[in-house]
Amino acid sequence: MAGTFFIMIACFTWALDTLIRYPLLGAGYSTLQIVLIEHLTLVLFVSPMLWRYRHVYRHMSISGFFSLFFIGGIGSAVGTLAFTEAFHYLNPTVVILLQKLQPIVAILLAYWLLKERIEGRFLQWAAIILLGSFVMMWPDLRTLGNAQWHYSSDTISLFKGYGYTLIAVIAWGTATVCGKYLSHQNIPANAIMSGRFVAGLLVLLPMALVQSDGLSLMTPVDLSLVVVMALLSGFIGMWFYYQGLKTIPAQLATLAELSFPVFAAVINWVFLDMGLTGYQIIGGLMLILGNIGLRMKQMRMNELSPVLQ
């Protein structure tokens, strides 16, 4: 049970992250600049871990290095930038709705690459969790029919909007599977987390050099907020995430990640005085209880497997 709760704790830190990230974006700083400073902070912070696990990286296989690079460079850096960029072309509700495809990507890849079985009881609980996610979104989905889906009707803008969204979906779904693959290779969770930050920084630095015009000088207060955000959602959040991922299958982990909007809604209620709707409460309960039920089912199967053998 702890693995699922650890990933939910990670989602809670990611939700707290929004209290800092969105005001910084509203202050005029670019997504690239914020994500770059986050990764610089994290690499400096985990540098002792990088030295400690140097022998792990030295003996890592080519497929292991590829997985680590994908987690950090594509999942962490490119995925985040693509998801943010999609909001410039599509209605936010459309972007978030398409993001719900992420568990499907992760589950299918886990079945194909990690040989994680997809059972009927799993599909039942997964359907409840996904339905809960859609229930939380229902008020927005209901108004979407009369809203503007795209900010520009030209074909190139449409391709960009949907393309950026799908890049993020595939990047994040694949990153979950790659993380589980490294766990199967007995790579320590802290080594995965530290390598993720380095890989992300290696991808972000060339982007920053190419788009240096979009970088601006940060005030000391804003810079300190980015550092706090990096340590909260980056270090603490990812520590819990990889501790949880090493104990549960990738298909359970990707469904547990859907608890993020539940915590985001609660944080908005507590800190921003935004009341919870009935749909958010019902959908949130479905998400949380569905994940608990799915994890309990997995635990019962693990208990029965030695007996059956």
BAMAR-158337 format. One record per residue (C-alpha): chain; residue number from 1; x, y, z; residue in one letter. Coordinates in nm, 3 decimals. Layout:
 ch   i    east   north      up aa
  A NUM       X       Y       Z  A
...
// end
This chain:
 ch   i    east   north      up aa
  A   1   0.000   0.000   0.000  M
  A   2   0.290   0.234   0.077  A
  A   3   0.396   0.256  -0.289  G
  A   4   0.064   0.404  -0.401  T
  A   5   0.057   0.647  -0.109  F
  A   6   0.413   0.757  -0.183  F
  A   7   0.315   0.849  -0.538  I
  A   8   0.010   1.031  -0.405  M
  A   9   0.237   1.228  -0.171  I
  A  10   0.446   1.318  -0.476  A
  A  11   0.129   1.438  -0.651  C
  A  12   0.051   1.650  -0.345  F
  A  13   0.388   1.826  -0.371  T
  A  14   0.330   1.881  -0.745  W
  A  15  -0.004   2.040  -0.664  A
  A  16   0.159   2.270  -0.407  L
  A  17   0.403   2.362  -0.682  D
  A  18   0.125   2.544  -0.871  T
  A  19   0.094   2.803  -0.593  L
  A  20   0.442   2.924  -0.693  I
  A  21   0.473   2.829  -1.061  R
  A  22   0.169   3.011  -1.200  Y
  A  23   0.242   3.344  -1.026  P
  A  24   0.596   3.325  -1.168  L
  A  25   0.459   3.264  -1.517  L
  A  26   0.219   3.553  -1.462  G
  A  27   0.514   3.774  -1.371  A
  A  28   0.645   3.732  -1.724  G
  A  29   0.913   3.466  -1.681  Y
  A  30   0.921   3.201  -1.952  S
  A  31   0.854   2.834  -1.883  T
  A  32   1.199   2.747  -2.017  L
  A  33   1.368   2.985  -1.775  Q
  A  34   1.179   2.854  -1.473  I
  A  35   1.235   2.487  -1.560  V
  A  36   1.603   2.555  -1.635  L
  A  37   1.667   2.719  -1.296  I
  A  38   1.479   2.435  -1.127  E
  A  39   1.709   2.178  -1.287  H
  A  40   2.022   2.381  -1.210  L
  A  41   1.915   2.396  -0.844  T
  A  42   1.839   2.025  -0.833  L
  A  43   2.166   1.918  -0.995  V
  A  44   2.362   2.126  -0.743  L
  A  45   2.154   1.983  -0.458  F
  A  46   2.195   1.617  -0.561  V
  A  47   2.564   1.647  -0.661  S
  A  48   2.669   1.441  -0.354  P
  A  49   2.434   1.165  -0.474  M
  A  50   2.582   1.179  -0.823  L
  A  51   2.926   1.117  -0.673  W
  A  52   2.793   0.845  -0.441  R
  A  53   2.631   0.653  -0.727  Y
  A  54   2.908   0.706  -0.980  R
  A  55   2.979   0.332  -0.986  H
  A  56   2.612   0.268  -1.070  V
  A  57   2.626   0.500  -1.370  Y
  A  58   2.962   0.355  -1.475  R
  A  59   2.821   0.001  -1.499  H
  A  60   2.481   0.097  -1.641  M
  A  61   2.382  -0.071  -1.969  S
  A  62   2.313   0.121  -2.290  I
  A  63   1.940   0.059  -2.248  S
  A  64   1.969   0.188  -1.891  G
  A  65   2.137   0.509  -2.004  F
  A  66   1.875   0.553  -2.275  F
  A  67   1.595   0.508  -2.019  S
  A  68   1.758   0.754  -1.780  L
  A  69   1.807   1.011  -2.055  F
  A  70   1.446   0.967  -2.168  F
  A  71   1.314   1.018  -1.814  I
  A  72   1.505   1.342  -1.763  G
  A  73   1.559   1.482  -2.109  G
  A  74   1.227   1.393  -2.268  I
  A  75   0.989   1.324  -1.980  G
  A  76   1.101   1.599  -1.743  S
  A  77   1.225   1.871  -1.979  A
  A  78   1.059   1.831  -2.320  V
  A  79   0.730   1.696  -2.179  G
  A  80   0.685   1.991  -1.943  T
  A  81   0.772   2.247  -2.209  L
  A  82   0.544   2.085  -2.469  A
  A  83   0.250   2.067  -2.227  F
  A  84   0.287   2.435  -2.138  T
  A  85   0.327   2.536  -2.502  E
  A  86   0.002   2.356  -2.596  A
  A  87  -0.197   2.608  -2.390  F
  A  88  -0.103   2.877  -2.644  H
  A  89  -0.295   2.692  -2.917  Y
  A  90  -0.574   2.494  -2.748  L
  A  91  -0.841   2.555  -2.489  N
  A  92  -0.693   2.444  -2.151  P
  A  93  -0.982   2.200  -2.103  T
  A  94  -0.893   2.028  -2.431  V
  A  95  -0.527   2.003  -2.327  V
  A  96  -0.612   1.856  -1.986  I
  A  97  -0.866   1.619  -2.140  L
  A  98  -0.610   1.482  -2.385  L
  A  99  -0.362   1.449  -2.100  Q
  A 100  -0.591   1.174  -1.964  K
  A 101  -0.448   0.953  -2.239  L
  A 102  -0.123   0.930  -2.041  Q
  A 103  -0.226   0.625  -1.832  P
  A 104  -0.331   0.441  -2.148  I
  A 105   0.013   0.505  -2.300  V
  A 106   0.190   0.388  -1.984  A
  A 107  -0.028   0.078  -1.938  I
  A 108   0.019  -0.038  -2.298  L
  A 109   0.394   0.026  -2.289  L
  A 110   0.425  -0.156  -1.956  A
  A 111   0.241  -0.452  -2.109  Y
  A 112   0.465  -0.449  -2.417  W
  A 113   0.805  -0.368  -2.267  L
  A 114   0.780  -0.482  -1.903  L
  A 115   0.538  -0.773  -1.959  K
  A 116   0.296  -0.641  -1.694  E
  A 117  -0.027  -0.833  -1.736  R
  A 118  -0.353  -0.648  -1.793  I
  A 119  -0.625  -0.837  -1.605  E
  A 120  -1.000  -0.794  -1.602  G
  A 121  -1.014  -0.684  -1.237  R
  A 122  -0.741  -0.429  -1.304  F
  A 123  -0.941  -0.287  -1.594  L
  A 124  -1.248  -0.252  -1.369  Q
  A 125  -1.060  -0.047  -1.110  W
  A 126  -0.879   0.149  -1.382  A
  A 127  -1.216   0.238  -1.538  A
  A 128  -1.339   0.370  -1.200  I
  A 129  -1.025   0.582  -1.159  I
  A 130  -1.047   0.724  -1.512  L
  A 131  -1.420   0.786  -1.471  L
  A 132  -1.349   0.974  -1.148  G
  A 133  -1.100   1.189  -1.337  S
  A 134  -1.365   1.275  -1.596  F
  A 135  -1.628   1.343  -1.328  V
  A 136  -1.396   1.604  -1.176  M
  A 137  -1.374   1.768  -1.518  M
  A 138  -1.745   1.740  -1.601  W
  A 139  -1.841   2.106  -1.543  P
  A 140  -1.563   2.213  -1.781  D
  A 141  -1.649   1.939  -2.030  L
  A 142  -2.015   2.043  -2.026  R
  A 143  -1.929   2.400  -2.126  T
  A 144  -1.669   2.291  -2.380  L
  A 145  -1.934   2.241  -2.649  G
  A 146  -2.004   2.614  -2.657  N
  A 147  -1.645   2.723  -2.597  A
  A 148  -1.367   2.795  -2.839  Q
  A 149  -1.154   2.480  -2.870  W
  A 150  -0.873   2.638  -3.069  H
  A 151  -0.728   2.987  -3.055  Y
  A 152  -0.646   2.975  -3.425  S
  A 153  -0.822   2.783  -3.701  S
  A 154  -0.528   2.746  -3.939  D
  A 155  -0.399   2.393  -3.992  T
  A 156  -0.044   2.459  -3.869  I
  A 157  -0.168   2.595  -3.535  S
  A 158  -0.400   2.297  -3.491  L
  A 159  -0.115   2.054  -3.558  F
  A 160   0.103   2.242  -3.312  K
  A 161  -0.160   2.240  -3.038  G
  A 162  -0.248   1.873  -3.062  Y
  A 163   0.113   1.781  -3.140  G
  A 164   0.253   1.950  -2.830  Y
  A 165  -0.014   1.787  -2.615  T
  A 166   0.050   1.438  -2.751  L
  A 167   0.427   1.485  -2.714  I
  A 168   0.373   1.557  -2.344  A
  A 169   0.135   1.261  -2.305  V
  A 170   0.376   1.016  -2.470  I
  A 171   0.679   1.164  -2.291  A
  A 172   0.524   1.137  -1.944  W
  A 173   0.368   0.795  -2.001  G
  A 174   0.693   0.653  -2.138  T
  A 175   0.897   0.812  -1.857  A
  A 176   0.692   0.618  -1.601  T
  A 177   0.768   0.291  -1.780  V
  A 178   1.137   0.379  -1.817  C
  A 179   1.157   0.451  -1.444  G
  A 180   1.006   0.113  -1.365  K
  A 181   1.246  -0.053  -1.612  Y
  A 182   1.543   0.095  -1.423  L
  A 183   1.394  -0.031  -1.096  S
  A 184   1.383  -0.379  -1.250  H
  A 185   1.755  -0.335  -1.326  Q
  A 186   1.813  -0.276  -0.951  N
  A 187   1.915   0.086  -1.005  I
  A 188   1.868   0.267  -0.669  P
  A 189   1.577   0.512  -0.660  A
  A 190   1.805   0.802  -0.563  N
  A 191   2.038   0.723  -0.855  A
  A 192   1.741   0.736  -1.094  I
  A 193   1.620   1.064  -0.947  M
  A 194   1.966   1.227  -0.958  S
  A 195   2.032   1.109  -1.313  G
  A 196   1.693   1.241  -1.418  R
  A 197   1.785   1.594  -1.312  F
  A 198   2.119   1.582  -1.495  V
  A 199   1.962   1.450  -1.816  A
  A 200   1.696   1.720  -1.801  G
  A 201   1.959   1.991  -1.755  L
  A 202   2.164   1.861  -2.049  L
  A 203   1.860   1.902  -2.274  V
  A 204   1.752   2.238  -2.132  L
  A 205   2.091   2.414  -2.159  L
  A 206   2.110   2.406  -2.544  P
  A 207   1.746   2.520  -2.559  M
  A 208   1.829   2.814  -2.333  A
  A 209   2.129   2.909  -2.549  L
  A 210   1.914   2.906  -2.862  V
  A 211   1.634   3.104  -2.696  Q
  A 212   1.847   3.331  -2.479  S
  A 213   1.634   3.632  -2.578  D
  A 214   1.347   3.484  -2.378  G
  A 215   1.547   3.480  -2.055  L
  A 216   1.518   3.774  -1.817  S
  A 217   1.682   3.875  -1.491  L
  A 218   1.495   3.740  -1.189  M
  A 219   1.447   3.933  -0.868  T
  A 220   1.603   3.773  -0.557  P
  A 221   1.257   3.697  -0.419  V
  A 222   1.141   3.523  -0.738  D
  A 223   1.468   3.333  -0.762  L
  A 224   1.429   3.208  -0.407  S
  A 225   1.075   3.096  -0.490  L
  A 226   1.204   2.890  -0.782  V
  A 227   1.460   2.728  -0.550  V
  A 228   1.189   2.644  -0.295  V
  A 229   0.969   2.505  -0.572  M
  A 230   1.256   2.292  -0.707  A
  A 231   1.326   2.140  -0.366  L
  A 232   0.957   2.087  -0.287  L
  A 233   0.815   1.936  -0.605  S
  A 234   1.146   1.839  -0.762  G
  A 235   1.355   1.681  -0.487  F
  A 236   1.098   1.587  -0.223  I
  A 237   0.825   1.504  -0.474  G
  A 238   1.050   1.292  -0.696  M
  A 239   1.203   1.117  -0.395  W
  A 240   0.859   0.995  -0.290  F
  A 241   0.771   0.914  -0.651  Y
  A 242   1.067   0.686  -0.715  Y
  A 243   1.041   0.526  -0.372  Q
  A 244   0.682   0.439  -0.463  G
  A 245   0.760   0.333  -0.820  L
  A 246   1.013   0.071  -0.708  K
  A 247   0.742  -0.116  -0.513  T
  A 248   0.443  -0.111  -0.751  I
  A 249   0.392  -0.188  -1.123  P
  A 250   0.407   0.096  -1.374  A
  A 251   0.038   0.050  -1.457  Q
  A 252  -0.057   0.120  -1.092  L
  A 253   0.183   0.413  -1.071  A
  A 254   0.039   0.593  -1.373  T
  A 255  -0.315   0.563  -1.232  L
  A 256  -0.198   0.689  -0.891  A
  A 257  -0.060   0.997  -1.070  E
  A 258  -0.418   1.089  -1.162  L
  A 259  -0.466   1.191  -0.798  S
  A 260  -0.287   1.518  -0.885  F
  A 261  -0.608   1.710  -0.976  P
  A 262  -0.765   1.596  -0.647  V
  A 263  -0.488   1.758  -0.445  F
  A 264  -0.485   2.061  -0.675  A
  A 265  -0.857   2.115  -0.608  A
  A 266  -0.808   2.080  -0.231  V
  A 267  -0.512   2.321  -0.232  I
  A 268  -0.712   2.576  -0.431  N
  A 269  -0.990   2.539  -0.173  W
  A 270  -0.757   2.582   0.127  V
  A 271  -0.517   2.849  -0.002  F
  A 272  -0.714   3.032  -0.272  L
  A 273  -1.062   3.010  -0.117  D
  A 274  -1.200   2.835  -0.427  M
  A 275  -1.491   2.618  -0.314  G
  A 276  -1.504   2.248  -0.399  L
  A 277  -1.788   2.146  -0.630  T
  A 278  -1.992   1.830  -0.590  G
  A 279  -1.832   1.692  -0.907  Y
  A 280  -1.482   1.748  -0.765  Q
  A 281  -1.572   1.575  -0.437  I
  A 282  -1.737   1.274  -0.603  I
  A 283  -1.470   1.241  -0.872  G
  A 284  -1.191   1.283  -0.616  G
  A 285  -1.335   1.010  -0.394  L
  A 286  -1.361   0.779  -0.696  M
  A 287  -0.997   0.847  -0.781  L
  A 288  -0.863   0.793  -0.429  I
  A 289  -1.080   0.489  -0.345  L
  A 290  -1.014   0.337  -0.688  G
  A 291  -0.638   0.358  -0.632  N
  A 292  -0.671   0.208  -0.284  I
  A 293  -0.889  -0.075  -0.418  G
  A 294  -0.645  -0.141  -0.702  L
  A 295  -0.349  -0.155  -0.464  R
  A 296  -0.532  -0.389  -0.223  M
  A 297  -0.611  -0.619  -0.515  K
  A 298  -0.242  -0.622  -0.610  Q
  A 299  -0.142  -0.704  -0.252  M
  A 300  -0.386  -0.996  -0.238  R
  A 301  -0.245  -1.130  -0.563  M
  A 302   0.110  -1.105  -0.423  N
  A 303   0.002  -1.295  -0.112  E
  A 304  -0.164  -1.570  -0.315  L
  A 305   0.114  -1.617  -0.571  S
  A 306   0.351  -1.814  -0.338  P
  A 307   0.060  -2.038  -0.238  V
  A 308  -0.034  -2.104  -0.601  L
  A 309   0.325  -2.186  -0.685  Q
// end
